[in-house]
Amino acid sequence: MTLGARLRRRLLRWNRVALALAMALPLIVSMALGFLWLHEHGWLLYFVLASAAFYAVLRAVVWLAQWRGQGVTGERELTGPPPDPEWSEAERAVFERARARISTRLSAPIPWPDLTAEALAVVEGIAADMSDGKRSALDFTVPEALLLIDRVALQYRAFLLENVPYSDRLSVRTMHWTWRKQETAQAAWNTGFLAWRGLRLVLNPAMGLLREAERALAAGLQDRLTVRFRRDAQAILLEEAAQAAIDLYSGRLRASDEDLARVAVAGHQRDLALAAPVDSPLRVVVVGQKGAGKSSLINAVLDDDLAEVDAVSIQSRALAFEGTMGDTPLRMIDTPGLDGSAAREKTLLREMLEADIVLWVHRATRPGRAADAGLMAALQEALRDLPERRPPVVLHLASGVDQLLPDWPRVENRLTAADNALVERAMQAIAAPLGAVPVLPLSLAPPMWNLDALRQRLVAVFPEARQVQRGRLRVAASDRSSLRGNAKRAGRGMRSAARTVLGRIRK
């Protein structure tokens, strides 16, 4: 330390001494003058005797208060935590025995440094009491200890927010600064209070003496109350430790409320998995060549203008439309038109394998059937490779029948014998390349014809389509849990990770 720094420290120290002397000087001068005045009038001896007697009375009162406060076995002023309502009768009895031991041990307060050992003794006693001596104080798992810390921290946080004003705005930095400056603040307070007491005696000796006497009495009573308060506070802390120990050794802290909630949810999900599945809307896939009338068919079945109808089909992806037929919900999938390409055939085949019903629309006036025959062969081959799957219900429909019949429409939509023969030959021509499947003729242009027959046929196949759906979902769920499904998910995860790494490298 430099010479300048030492000089500054000494000057500051002498400045404090000088300030204290300046504040005490009026009191010292007044006391000297007062004693001189009493000596001149012959009252000094009486004053000394009266002061000694007054001091003796005060000391006696303080001693009596302290003597009566030595035994603090009376009624507690602070109550501890009540027993947990969820405890059993045996656990309540353990807690009451622990409280009795704590009360006996704290007939008088114990030193605060010894409180930790006392709490450990309480926990040790409860561990032995609840296990017939088979468990020790620290016989619990790390997760249980962490859960206990978490619970105590939450309770302490709630206590602060409820009972300490501005605790939600008091920063740790401010508390740390206050702790560091506590000695300076205490010294300033003591100096100021001493100066005020001296000034009060000078300005009003009678009131000053009364206040000093009151302070002496209050100090004695405060000591007594402090003893009782310390005893009660220590008892509460030990009872909190006893309550936590009972929760530990009863197994309540092996799982938190969140853990129990997760177990309950998992059990509920298992029950849902065992329950019968809730039926989803039947998936009806509509396929056919471009311009066959797929969109018109969807609007007619759902009795709504949902799908866009265009003479030149430009649709390049599947579109889903929701609707109902009676009480049965339907999800009708409008697919791109079949054009004979391998890519389009693969797309349509994937949709058909995920269908419950396939509505295959053929144009009655179009002679080319090669694309339809190729898709039919691909569907049959794919189904042979999936023996565990129920094949979807396939209904073949022929639209545009009205264009085959001259002078359409007919009276009351009733065909003549010649009309029926012409329509029958057209249906056979459509069915022959597809394996002689039954084909239902339709006219979707107003006035629509044979639409009621289509609806009746759909309603008739709904039960079979529902079985197809359930089997399809069951196979999909089994595949998800199989080795194949896991391999697929692993491959997707690896591809996702590779894309992420490559993206970061490119950046």
GISULQUI-V245561 format. One record per residue. N is the residue number from 1. RES is the residue in one small letter. SS is DSSP state (~ for helix, > for strand, _ for the rest). NEAR is the number of other C-alpha atoms within 10 Angstrom. Layout:
N_RES_SS_NEAR / N_RES_SS_NEAR
//
This chain:
1_m___5 / 2_t___6 / 3_l_~_7 / 4_g_~_8 / 5_a_~_10 / 6_r_~_11 / 7_l_~_11 / 8_r_~_11 / 9_r_~_11 / 10_r_~_11 / 11_l_~_12 / 12_l_~_12 / 13_r_~_12 / 14_w_~_12 / 15_n_~_12 / 16_r_~_12 / 17_v_~_12 / 18_a_~_12 / 19_l_~_12 / 20_a_~_15 / 21_l_~_13 / 22_a_~_11 / 23_m_~_18 / 24_a_~_16 / 25_l_~_13 / 26_p_~_14 / 27_l_~_20 / 28_i_~_14 / 29_v_~_12 / 30_s_~_14 / 31_m_~_14 / 32_a_~_12 / 33_l_~_12 / 34_g_~_13 / 35_f_~_14 / 36_l_~_13 / 37_w_~_13 / 38_l_~_15 / 39_h_~_13 / 40_e_~_10 / 41_h___8 / 42_g___11 / 43_w___12 / 44_l_~_16 / 45_l_~_11 / 46_y_~_11 / 47_f_~_14 / 48_v_~_11 / 49_l_~_11 / 50_a_~_12 / 51_s_~_12 / 52_a_~_12 / 53_a_~_12 / 54_f_~_13 / 55_y_~_14 / 56_a_~_12 / 57_v_~_12 / 58_l_~_17 / 59_r_~_15 / 60_a_~_12 / 61_v_~_16 / 62_v_~_19 / 63_w_~_14 / 64_l_~_13 / 65_a_~_19 / 66_q_~_18 / 67_w_~_11 / 68_r_~_10 / 69_g_~_20 / 70_q___14 / 71_g___13 / 72_v___19 / 73_t___14 / 74_g___9 / 75_e___9 / 76_r___15 / 77_e___12 / 78_l___12 / 79_t___12 / 80_g___17 / 81_p___11 / 82_p___11 / 83_p___15 / 84_d___13 / 85_p___7 / 86_e___8 / 87_w___14 / 88_s___12 / 89_e_~_9 / 90_a_~_10 / 91_e_~_20 / 92_r_~_18 / 93_a_~_13 / 94_v_~_19 / 95_f_~_23 / 96_e_~_15 / 97_r_~_15 / 98_a_~_21 / 99_r_~_20 / 100_a_~_11 / 101_r_~_13 / 102_i_~_20 / 103_s_~_18 / 104_t_~_11 / 105_r_~_13 / 106_l___17 / 107_s___16 / 108_a___18 / 109_p___20 / 110_i___15 / 111_p___9 / 112_w_~_11 / 113_p_~_8 / 114_d_~_9 / 115_l_~_16 / 116_t_~_11 / 117_a_~_11 / 118_e_~_17 / 119_a_~_20 / 120_l_~_17 / 121_a_~_15 / 122_v_~_21 / 123_v_~_26 / 124_e_~_19 / 125_g_~_21 / 126_i_~_27 / 127_a_~_25 / 128_a_~_15 / 129_d_~_18 / 130_m_~_17 / 131_s_~_12 / 132_d___9 / 133_g___12 / 134_k___10 / 135_r___17 / 136_s___15 / 137_a___16 / 138_l___14 / 139_d___12 / 140_f___16 / 141_t___11 / 142_v_~_10 / 143_p_~_13 / 144_e_~_19 / 145_a_~_15 / 146_l_~_12 / 147_l_~_16 / 148_l_~_19 / 149_i_~_12 / 150_d_~_13 / 151_r_~_15 / 152_v_~_14 / 153_a_~_12 / 154_l_~_12 / 155_q_~_11 / 156_y_~_12 / 157_r_~_13 / 158_a_~_12 / 159_f_~_11 / 160_l_~_14 / 161_l_~_12 / 162_e_~_11 / 163_n_~_9 / 164_v___10 / 165_p___10 / 166_y___11 / 167_s___12 / 168_d___10 / 169_r___7 / 170_l___10 / 171_s___10 / 172_v_~_9 / 173_r_~_9 / 174_t_~_10 / 175_m_~_10 / 176_h_~_11 / 177_w_~_10 / 178_t_~_13 / 179_w_~_11 / 180_r_~_11 / 181_k___10 / 182_q_~_12 / 183_e_~_11 / 184_t_~_10 / 185_a_~_12 / 186_q_~_11 / 187_a_~_11 / 188_a_~_12 / 189_w_~_12 / 190_n_~_11 / 191_t_~_12 / 192_g_~_13 / 193_f_~_12 / 194_l_~_15 / 195_a_~_15 / 196_w_~_14 / 197_r_~_15 / 198_g_~_18 / 199_l_~_17 / 200_r_~_17 / 201_l_~_19 / 202_v_~_18 / 203_l_~_12 / 204_n___10 / 205_p_~_13 / 206_a_~_11 / 207_m_~_13 / 208_g_~_17 / 209_l_~_14 / 210_l_~_12 / 211_r_~_15 / 212_e_~_13 / 213_a_~_15 / 214_e_~_12 / 215_r_~_12 / 216_a_~_17 / 217_l_~_16 / 218_a_~_13 / 219_a_~_14 / 220_g_~_20 / 221_l_~_19 / 222_q_~_15 / 223_d_~_15 / 224_r_~_20 / 225_l_~_17 / 226_t_~_14 / 227_v_~_20 / 228_r_~_25 / 229_f_~_18 / 230_r_~_17 / 231_r_~_22 / 232_d_~_24 / 233_a_~_18 / 234_q_~_22 / 235_a_~_24 / 236_i_~_18 / 237_l_~_15 / 238_l_~_25 / 239_e_~_26 / 240_e_~_17 / 241_a_~_17 / 242_a_~_28 / 243_q_~_23 / 244_a_~_17 / 245_a_~_24 / 246_i_~_24 / 247_d_~_18 / 248_l_~_22 / 249_y_~_23 / 250_s___16 / 251_g___11 / 252_r_~_12 / 253_l_~_21 / 254_r_~_18 / 255_a___13 / 256_s___16 / 257_d_~_10 / 258_e_~_9 / 259_d_~_11 / 260_l_~_11 / 261_a_~_12 / 262_r_~_12 / 263_v_~_12 / 264_a_~_12 / 265_v_~_12 / 266_a_~_12 / 267_g_~_12 / 268_h_~_12 / 269_q_~_12 / 270_r_~_11 / 271_d_~_11 / 272_l_~_11 / 273_a_~_10 / 274_l_~_9 / 275_a___9 / 276_a___8 / 277_p___11 / 278_v___7 / 279_d___11 / 280_s___13 / 281_p___17 / 282_l_>_21 / 283_r_>_24 / 284_v_>_26 / 285_v_>_28 / 286_v_>_28 / 287_v_>_27 / 288_g_>_25 / 289_q_>_23 / 290_k___20 / 291_g___19 / 292_a___25 / 293_g___26 / 294_k_~_29 / 295_s_~_21 / 296_s_~_20 / 297_l_~_23 / 298_i_~_25 / 299_n_~_19 / 300_a_~_18 / 301_v_~_17 / 302_l_~_17 / 303_d___12 / 304_d___11 / 305_d___12 / 306_l___16 / 307_a___18 / 308_e___13 / 309_v___16 / 310_d___12 / 311_a___9 / 312_v___8 / 313_s___16 / 314_i___11 / 315_q___14 / 316_s___10 / 317_r___12 / 318_a___16 / 319_l_>_14 / 320_a_>_15 / 321_f_>_15 / 322_e_>_14 / 323_g_>_18 / 324_t_>_15 / 325_m_>_13 / 326_g___7 / 327_d___6 / 328_t_>_13 / 329_p_>_15 / 330_l_>_18 / 331_r_>_19 / 332_m_>_27 / 333_i_>_25 / 334_d_>_23 / 335_t___25 / 336_p___23 / 337_g___24 / 338_l_>_21 / 339_d___15 / 340_g___16 / 341_s___9 / 342_a_~_13 / 343_a_~_11 / 344_r_~_17 / 345_e_~_21 / 346_k_~_14 / 347_t_~_15 / 348_l_~_23 / 349_l_~_18 / 350_r_~_12 / 351_e_~_18 / 352_m_~_25 / 353_l_~_20 / 354_e___18 / 355_a___26 / 356_d___27 / 357_i_>_27 / 358_v_>_23 / 359_l_>_23 / 360_w_>_19 / 361_v_>_26 / 362_h_>_31 / 363_r_>_23 / 364_a___23 / 365_t___16 / 366_r___12 / 367_p___11 / 368_g___12 / 369_r___18 / 370_a_~_13 / 371_a_~_16 / 372_d_~_23 / 373_a_~_18 / 374_g_~_15 / 375_l_~_21 / 376_m_~_17 / 377_a_~_12 / 378_a_~_14 / 379_l_~_19 / 380_q_~_11 / 381_e_~_11 / 382_a_~_15 / 383_l_~_15 / 384_r_~_11 / 385_d___9 / 386_l___11 / 387_p___9 / 388_e___11 / 389_r___19 / 390_r___18 / 391_p___26 / 392_p___24 / 393_v_>_18 / 394_v_>_20 / 395_l_>_19 / 396_h_>_21 / 397_l_>_22 / 398_a_>_24 / 399_s_>_24 / 400_g___19 / 401_v_~_22 / 402_d_~_23 / 403_q_~_14 / 404_l___14 / 405_l___16 / 406_p___9 / 407_d___8 / 408_w___13 / 409_p___17 / 410_r___15 / 411_v_~_8 / 412_e_~_8 / 413_n_~_12 / 414_r___12 / 415_l___16 / 416_t___11 / 417_a_~_9 / 418_a_~_10 / 419_d_~_15 / 420_n_~_13 / 421_a_~_12 / 422_l_~_14 / 423_v_~_21 / 424_e_~_15 / 425_r_~_11 / 426_a_~_20 / 427_m_~_23 / 428_q_~_15 / 429_a_~_16 / 430_i_~_28 / 431_a_~_19 / 432_a_~_13 / 433_p___15 / 434_l___19 / 435_g___11 / 436_a___12 / 437_v___15 / 438_p___16 / 439_v_>_20 / 440_l_>_20 / 441_p_>_26 / 442_l___24 / 443_s_>_19 / 444_l___20 / 445_a___16 / 446_p___8 / 447_p___12 / 448_m___14 / 449_w_>_22 / 450_n___14 / 451_l_~_17 / 452_d_~_12 / 453_a_~_13 / 454_l_~_17 / 455_r_~_13 / 456_q_~_10 / 457_r_~_13 / 458_l_~_18 / 459_v_~_14 / 460_a_~_11 / 461_v_~_15 / 462_f_~_16 / 463_p_~_11 / 464_e_~_15 / 465_a_~_25 / 466_r_~_19 / 467_q_~_15 / 468_v_~_22 / 469_q_~_25 / 470_r_~_18 / 471_g_~_17 / 472_r_~_20 / 473_l_~_15 / 474_r_~_14 / 475_v_~_13 / 476_a_~_14 / 477_a_~_12 / 478_s_~_12 / 479_d_~_13 / 480_r_~_15 / 481_s_~_10 / 482_s___12 / 483_l_~_11 / 484_r_~_12 / 485_g_~_15 / 486_n_~_13 / 487_a_~_12 / 488_k_~_13 / 489_r_~_13 / 490_a_~_12 / 491_g_~_12 / 492_r_~_12 / 493_g_~_12 / 494_m_~_12 / 495_r_~_12 / 496_s_~_12 / 497_a_~_12 / 498_a_~_12 / 499_r_~_12 / 500_t_~_12 / 501_v_~_11 / 502_l_~_11 / 503_g_~_10 / 504_r_~_9 / 505_i_~_8 / 506_r_~_7 / 507_k___5
//
